[in-house]
């Protein structure tokens, strides 16, 4: 049989995305305990002193998988990722706002408002995403703050499928980031000031969030795969707004603990 092409309309594309999201949302949510770090870890790409009582597993296949951890103290949110990645966090992006499209990155998503509806399908104030990747030779953390009343310069991510608007996109210049690279894997650690996220963690709070990894294609110029701890419907790597979008109803539960 000769090869043939199948074309999908924008409406069909949107419908398929909705079905995937609805099916994944019906699954039992995962849970992660975000615990206070007994001491500030050294941000050096060595997990030896990183507080790791809870682990988020990320698995796409044997070549694309990762483990992630998180903790906090009075000043910072600490994240660590151990990632199988043949491209070793390669990212050739020239625009810091779309590093999730231009190669490998790690991804953390969280809603910091404990009063927000846990079943919300669209972001509300406090729902944020952090992408960490190489940008122009430097490890860079980019914050996407989706709903900020009075934002003066919202950013739009558009394609023929639709548009996603993020009220504030900015680099977290004060983030401390380190990475070590081995054979086919890397370890990344980062300290994000709580102030940058307007995050005030208190024991007993139940939030929503997710851990993810984006893998580069063979040239290090474009993403080829992505996978998340909780949101199993977020695998599209061919549509800018779909990849810029967050789905809080697909996040797992993050409980703040001592």
C-alpha positions in Angstrom: 0.0 0.0 0.0 1.5 3.4 -1.0 2.1 5.9 1.9 -0.6 8.4 2.4 -1.1 11.5 4.5 -3.9 12.1 7.0 -5.0 15.6 7.6 -6.8 16.9 10.7 -8.8 20.0 11.0 -8.3 22.5 13.9 -11.6 21.4 15.4 -10.6 17.7 15.3 -7.2 18.5 16.9 -8.9 20.4 19.7 -11.4 17.6 20.3 -8.6 15.0 20.5 -6.8 17.1 23.1 -10.0 17.5 25.1 -10.6 13.7 25.1 -7.0 13.0 26.3 -7.3 15.6 29.0 -10.7 14.4 30.3 -9.5 10.8 30.4 -6.4 11.6 32.3 -8.3 13.9 34.7 -10.5 10.9 35.7 -7.5 9.0 37.1 -6.8 9.0 40.8 -4.5 12.0 41.5 -0.9 11.4 42.7 0.4 12.9 45.9 3.7 14.4 46.9 4.8 15.6 50.3 6.8 18.8 50.1 8.9 18.8 53.3 11.0 21.4 55.0 14.7 20.9 54.4 16.7 20.3 57.6 19.4 22.5 56.1 20.1 24.4 52.9 21.5 22.0 50.3 24.5 23.0 48.3 23.4 23.8 44.8 26.2 21.9 43.0 24.5 19.1 41.0 25.3 16.5 43.7 22.3 14.9 45.3 24.3 13.8 48.4 22.9 16.5 50.7 19.6 17.1 49.0 16.6 16.3 51.3 14.6 13.6 49.4 11.9 12.0 51.5 9.4 12.1 48.6 10.1 11.3 44.9 8.2 12.1 41.7 8.8 9.5 39.0 8.6 10.5 35.3 8.6 7.7 32.8 8.1 7.9 29.0 10.3 5.0 28.0 13.7 3.5 28.8 15.6 6.4 27.2 13.3 9.2 28.5 12.7 9.0 32.2 13.6 10.9 35.3 13.2 11.3 39.1 12.5 14.6 40.8 12.5 15.9 44.3 11.6 19.1 46.1 11.9 20.7 49.6 11.8 24.2 51.1 12.9 26.4 53.9 12.1 29.9 55.0 13.8 31.5 51.9 13.8 29.0 49.0 12.0 26.3 47.1 14.6 23.6 46.2 14.2 21.3 43.2 16.4 18.5 42.0 16.0 16.3 38.8 18.0 13.2 37.7 17.2 12.8 34.0 18.1 10.2 31.4 18.8 12.4 28.4 21.2 11.5 25.6 21.4 15.1 24.6 22.4 16.2 28.2 20.1 19.2 28.5 21.0 20.6 25.1 18.9 23.7 24.2 19.8 26.0 21.3 17.0 28.5 22.0 17.5 32.2 21.2 14.3 33.3 22.9 14.0 32.7 26.6 10.2 32.8 26.5 10.0 29.5 24.5 12.9 27.4 25.8 10.3 24.6 26.2 10.2 24.4 22.4 13.9 24.6 21.5 15.5 21.7 23.3 15.8 19.9 26.6 14.5 21.5 29.9 13.0 20.7 33.2 9.6 21.9 34.2 7.9 22.5 37.5 4.3 23.7 37.8 2.5 24.7 41.0 -0.5 26.6 42.3 0.6 28.5 45.5 -2.9 29.5 46.6 -4.3 26.9 49.1 -7.8 28.3 48.7 -7.9 27.8 44.9 -10.5 25.2 43.6 -8.5 21.9 43.3 -10.6 20.9 40.4 -10.0 24.0 38.3 -9.4 23.4 34.6 -8.0 26.8 33.9 -5.2 28.7 35.8 -6.1 31.2 38.5 -3.9 33.7 40.4 -1.0 31.8 41.9 -0.7 29.1 39.2 2.8 29.2 37.8 5.3 27.3 35.8 9.1 27.3 35.9 11.2 26.2 32.9 14.9 25.6 33.5 17.3 25.2 30.5 20.5 26.5 29.0 20.0 29.9 27.4 22.9 31.5 25.6 25.5 29.5 27.5 23.9 30.0 31.0 21.5 27.9 33.0 18.3 30.0 33.2 15.0 29.7 35.1 12.0 31.3 33.4 8.8 31.9 35.3 5.4 31.8 33.7 2.8 33.5 36.0 -0.5 32.8 34.2 -3.0 35.1 36.0 -1.7 38.4 37.4 -4.4 41.1 37.7 -3.2 44.4 36.1 -0.4 42.8 34.2 0.9 45.3 31.6 2.6 43.1 29.1 0.9 39.7 28.7 2.5 37.2 26.3 0.6 35.3 23.7 1.6 31.8 22.4 -0.4 31.1 19.2 -0.8 28.7 16.3 -3.6 27.7 14.0 -5.0 25.6 16.9 -5.5 28.5 19.3 -3.8 31.0 21.7 -2.6 30.8 25.3 -2.0 34.0 27.1 0.4 34.2 30.1 0.2 37.5 32.0 3.8 37.6 33.2 6.9 35.8 31.7 10.2 36.7 33.2 13.6 35.2 34.0 14.2 34.5 37.7 17.6 36.1 37.8 18.0 35.4 41.5 17.7 31.6 41.0 20.7 29.5 41.9 21.2 26.6 39.4 23.8 23.9 38.9 24.0 20.8 36.7 26.4 17.8 36.5 26.5 15.6 33.4 27.4 12.0 33.1 27.0 9.3 30.5 23.5 9.7 29.1 22.1 11.5 32.2 22.3 14.8 34.1 21.5 16.0 37.6 20.1 19.5 38.0 19.5 21.4 41.2 18.0 24.8 41.7 17.1 27.1 44.5 14.2 29.4 43.7 13.4 32.3 46.2 10.0 31.9 47.6 9.5 35.6 47.2 9.8 35.2 43.4 6.7 32.9 43.5 4.8 34.8 46.2 4.9 31.4 47.9 4.3 31.1 51.7 4.3 27.4 52.4 2.7 26.3 55.7 2.5 22.8 57.1 -0.9 21.3 56.3 -1.6 23.2 53.1 -2.8 21.1 50.2 -1.7 22.5 46.8 -1.6 21.2 43.3 1.5 20.9 41.1 3.5 18.8 38.7 7.1 17.8 37.7 8.1 17.4 34.1 11.0 16.9 31.7 11.4 18.0 28.1 13.8 16.2 25.8 15.7 17.6 22.8 15.8 16.2 19.4 19.2 15.1 18.0 20.3 18.6 16.9 19.6 20.3 20.2 17.4 22.9 18.5 13.9 21.5 19.1 12.0 19.5 21.6 11.2 15.9 20.7 9.4 14.6 23.7 8.0 15.6 27.1 6.5 13.7 30.1 5.1 14.6 33.5 4.8 13.0 36.9 1.0 13.6 37.0 -0.3 15.0 33.8 -0.2 12.1 31.4 -2.1 13.9 28.7 0.7 16.6 28.2 2.8 14.9 25.5 2.2 17.2 22.5 5.4 18.7 21.0 4.0 20.0 17.8 1.9 23.0 18.8 3.1 26.1 20.7 -0.1 27.0 22.6 -0.7 23.4 23.7 2.8 23.3 25.1 2.5 26.7 26.8 -0.8 25.7 28.4 -1.0 24.4 32.0 -3.9 22.2 33.2 -4.3 22.5 37.0 -7.0 19.8 37.1 -4.3 17.4 35.8 -1.8 18.2 38.5 -1.1 16.0 41.5 -1.6 16.9 45.1 1.3 18.6 46.9 1.0 18.6 50.6 3.2 20.9 52.7 4.8 19.0 55.5 7.4 19.6 58.2 
